[in-house]
Amino acid sequence: MGRAFVYVILGGGVAAGYAALEFTRRGVNPGELCIISEEPVAPYERPALSKGYLLPEDPPRLPSFHTCVGAGEEKLTPKWYKEHGIELVLGTRVKSADVRRMTLLTVAGETISYKTLIIATGARALKLEEFGVHGSDAENVCYLRDLADATRIVDVMQSCSGGKAVVIGGGYIGMECAASLVINRINVTMVFPEEQCMARLFTPKIASYYEEYYKSKGVEFVKGTVLTSFKFDSEGRVTAVNLRDGKQLPADMVVVGIGIRPNTSLFEGQLTLEKGGIKVNGRLQSSNSSVYAVGDVAAFPVKLFGEIRRLEHVDAARKSARHAVAAIMNPNETDEFDYLPFFYSRVFTLSWQFYGDNVGEVVHFGDYSGKTFGAFWVFKGHLVGSFLEGGSKEEYEALAKATRLKPAIEDLSELERHGLSFALAVSKVPPPLPPSNASVSGIVLERQLHAWHATAGVILAASVAAFAYWYGRRRRRW
Ligand SMILES: Cc1cc2nc3c(=O)[nH]c(=O)nc-3n(C[C@H](O)[C@H](O)[C@H](O)COP(=O)(O)OP(=O)(O)OC[C@H]3O[C@@H](n4cnc5c(N)ncnc54)[C@H](O)[C@@H]3O)c2cc1C
């Protein structure tokens, strides 16, 4: 038994939804596209699961957060897929893939063949068992990756209102879940091995702000240690967690957020892997030209940093998916993917955004005892990363633009003094005009454009410094 499609998307998460929308915009014909997903529902905005979905009052439920509402686009309900002739094969896991024969085999025994495959299998939550701790399957131990996990957390939270939760892990899942548990009137202790929360991104100063805020909401932190085992009652429910430092923390429920692992196993030995993901080029195309990879599972070249990266964030999933579809449907008009890494989080009434890369020297700015503050990262004399808490739409946009421009930074203390105004000033610098005598001959024009871009970069670096200096002086006079 089998079916054949021109395009198959394997995985039905964020990237799949955005890819489907892009396919329809680029004129896919009814019956040509199929999405296969292990989840029983159409693609949805996964970040909602650790935010609104866990709230005690008026929590959003499907269909309200199907993709692509997170980017302010259409909401793709199951009806939408039907109307566009897109086959949704839900609740179906693919158990093997053969990229040479261009086929996928589902657990139900169906063979689905494709001409072009987009791998959008995302990632799965790391389990405690992978670190030698047993008991993850206890009914009050929760993970959070998909809708079923989130629904389970809601049920467990409701069964232990006023009780104690231990959150294992200080990354964004741990931080967002801890905030939601507190809002649900559960007493939270967070446990993680690092000296601070969000250790992969935050500086100690930034982390300290959020930790103090969490403490003001009643959250306790146990740092520098890990969970080694659970204590169970006679019914197999966890009643406490044992830590490596000898402490025992009583628990009515446990939420584990210790990282993710990309779902690459179907393609190991068939496609080139890098950075734990499927290696793709600037067109999101893997080592097999009929196979593309997008979202959390893809390791793609980040032009801005001249490196292959695998990102685990929703904006990258949305944009890489769209770019892959553009490269498939309109190859001659599609350039290389040129992506500025962007992550965000929202907890309690706090909200932050990060752009670029967190390497090099750090310059903090703003009021760390107030509501708006941030940091810049400067590497090899250029601004490469920016973080902002409590910014406005205009400020976040300015931060993104400034980070993408990678302006030259000569004086870190000046940058610290100007802080956010530096990004606002840089983002307003007009790009230099292209030369007026550009030839209409394709080759010459292309060469001139390259030269123009290179010159523009140099002029921009210089004008950025001059403009920021002027802007700073003007502000100081006011
Ligand atoms: C709770 C939560 C909160 C988040 N919050 C944020 C946030 O605030 N900001 C941010 O930037 N990012 C956030 N993220 C990350 C973001 O959601 C991911 O980067 C994004 O979902 C990646 O999209 P994807 O399509 O690559 O993978 P996914 O959305 O994970 O989708 C993968 C899909 O593939 C399916 N699949 C996998 N293997 C198979 C198979 N063999 N057969 C069939 N189907 C298969 C899965 O079931 C799933 O449906 C959050 C993630 C989670 C879990």
The ligand as an SDF file (V2000), in Angstrom:
LIG
                    3D

 53 58  0  0  0  0  0  0  0  0999 V2000
    7.1560   24.5900   25.4340 C   0  0  0  0  0  0  0  0  0  0  0  0
    8.0220   25.2910   24.4460 C   0  0  0  0  0  0  0  0  0  0  0  0
    8.1240   26.6730   24.4830 C   0  0  0  0  0  0  0  0  0  0  0  0
    8.9330   27.3430   23.5550 C   0  0  0  0  0  0  0  0  0  0  0  0
    9.0260   28.6910   23.6210 N   0  0  0  0  0  0  0  0  0  0  0  0
    9.8330   29.3520   22.7670 C   0  0  0  0  0  0  0  0  0  0  0  0
    9.9770   30.7660   22.8530 C   0  0  0  0  0  0  0  0  0  0  0  0
    9.4100   31.4090   23.7170 O   0  0  0  0  0  0  0  0  0  0  0  0
   10.7820   31.3880   21.9520 N   0  0  0  0  0  0  0  0  0  0  0  0
   11.4520   30.6900   20.9810 C   0  0  0  0  0  0  0  0  0  0  0  0
   12.1690   31.3050   20.1930 O   0  0  0  0  0  0  0  0  0  0  0  0
   11.3210   29.3330   20.8660 N   0  0  0  0  0  0  0  0  0  0  0  0
   10.5380   28.6540   21.7460 C   0  0  0  0  0  0  0  0  0  0  0  0
   10.4090   27.2910   21.6520 N   0  0  0  0  0  0  0  0  0  0  0  0
   11.1140   26.5610   20.5890 C   0  0  0  0  0  0  0  0  0  0  0  0
   10.2560   26.4240   19.3360 C   0  0  0  0  0  0  0  0  0  0  0  0
    8.9790   26.0060   19.6510 O   0  0  0  0  0  0  0  0  0  0  0  0
   10.9340   25.4420   18.3940 C   0  0  0  0  0  0  0  0  0  0  0  0
   12.1390   26.0160   17.9740 O   0  0  0  0  0  0  0  0  0  0  0  0
   10.0580   25.1190   17.1870 C   0  0  0  0  0  0  0  0  0  0  0  0
    8.8810   24.4510   17.5820 O   0  0  0  0  0  0  0  0  0  0  0  0
   10.8170   24.2510   16.1780 C   0  0  0  0  0  0  0  0  0  0  0  0
    9.9540   23.9410   15.1200 O   0  0  0  0  0  0  0  0  0  0  0  0
   10.1360   22.5970   14.2560 P   0  0  0  0  0  0  0  0  0  0  0  0
    9.0190   22.5850   13.2930 O   0  0  0  0  0  0  0  0  0  0  0  0
   11.5290   22.4940   13.8180 O   0  0  0  0  0  0  0  0  0  0  0  0
    9.9220   21.4240   15.3190 O   0  0  0  0  0  0  0  0  0  0  0  0
    8.6350   21.0600   16.1530 P   0  0  0  0  0  0  0  0  0  0  0  0
    7.7510   22.2420   16.3150 O   0  0  0  0  0  0  0  0  0  0  0  0
    9.1210   20.3820   17.3910 O   0  0  0  0  0  0  0  0  0  0  0  0
    7.8670   20.0010   15.2520 O   0  0  0  0  0  0  0  0  0  0  0  0
    8.3950   18.7430   14.9550 C   0  0  0  0  0  0  0  0  0  0  0  0
    7.2520   17.8170   14.5800 C   0  0  0  0  0  0  0  0  0  0  0  0
    7.7720   16.6530   13.9680 O   0  0  0  0  0  0  0  0  0  0  0  0
    7.0620   15.5240   14.4580 C   0  0  0  0  0  0  0  0  0  0  0  0
    7.8930   14.3410   14.2560 N   0  0  0  0  0  0  0  0  0  0  0  0
    9.1440   14.1240   14.7070 C   0  0  0  0  0  0  0  0  0  0  0  0
    9.5890   12.9100   14.3110 N   0  0  0  0  0  0  0  0  0  0  0  0
    8.6000   12.3750   13.5610 C   0  0  0  0  0  0  0  0  0  0  0  0
    8.4320   11.1200   12.8700 C   0  0  0  0  0  0  0  0  0  0  0  0
    9.4020   10.1890   12.8560 N   0  0  0  0  0  0  0  0  0  0  0  0
    7.2800   10.8840   12.2350 N   0  0  0  0  0  0  0  0  0  0  0  0
    6.2700   11.8130   12.2260 C   0  0  0  0  0  0  0  0  0  0  0  0
    6.3700   13.0070   12.8790 N   0  0  0  0  0  0  0  0  0  0  0  0
    7.5150   13.2710   13.5250 C   0  0  0  0  0  0  0  0  0  0  0  0
    6.8190   15.9030   15.9120 C   0  0  0  0  0  0  0  0  0  0  0  0
    5.8110   15.1050   16.4850 O   0  0  0  0  0  0  0  0  0  0  0  0
    6.4250   17.3640   15.7570 C   0  0  0  0  0  0  0  0  0  0  0  0
    5.0600   17.4920   15.4520 O   0  0  0  0  0  0  0  0  0  0  0  0
    9.6290   26.5930   22.5760 C   0  0  0  0  0  0  0  0  0  0  0  0
    9.5360   25.1880   22.5560 C   0  0  0  0  0  0  0  0  0  0  0  0
    8.7580   24.5470   23.4850 C   0  0  0  0  0  0  0  0  0  0  0  0
    8.6700   23.0380   23.4710 C   0  0  0  0  0  0  0  0  0  0  0  0
  1  2  1  0
  2  3  1  0
  2 52  2  0
  3  4  2  0
  4  5  1  0
  4 50  1  0
  5  6  2  0
  6  7  1  0
  6 13  1  0
  7  8  2  0
  7  9  1  0
  9 10  1  0
 10 11  2  0
 10 12  1  0
 12 13  2  0
 13 14  1  0
 14 15  1  0
 14 50  1  0
 15 16  1  0
 16 17  1  0
 16 18  1  0
 18 19  1  0
 18 20  1  0
 20 21  1  0
 20 22  1  0
 22 23  1  0
 23 24  1  0
 24 25  2  0
 24 26  1  0
 24 27  1  0
 27 28  1  0
 28 29  2  0
 28 30  1  0
 28 31  1  0
 31 32  1  0
 32 33  1  0
 33 34  1  0
 33 48  1  0
 34 35  1  0
 35 36  1  0
 35 46  1  0
 36 37  1  0
 36 45  1  0
 37 38  2  0
 38 39  1  0
 39 40  1  0
 39 45  2  0
 40 41  1  0
 40 42  2  0
 42 43  1  0
 43 44  2  0
 44 45  1  0
 46 47  1  0
 46 48  1  0
 48 49  1  0
 50 51  2  0
 51 52  1  0
 52 53  1  0
M  END
$$$$
